[in-house]
C-alpha cells in the first residue's frame, strides 16, 4: 500500500517536473523570437525553481 506521504511526494515531484518543462518551452519560444528581456526573466525564474 502506498502511503499518503509518498503520494504527496510524487505529486510534488510531478508538479516540479511540469513547471520545468513548461518553463523550457517558454524559454525556447523567447529564444526563437529573439526576446532577450523575456529570456532573462525566464532564466531568473528557472534559477528560482531550481
Secondary structure, DSSP 8 states (H G I E B T S, - for coil): ---HHHHHHHHHHHHHHHHHHHHHHHHHHHHHHT-HHHHHHHHHHHHHH-
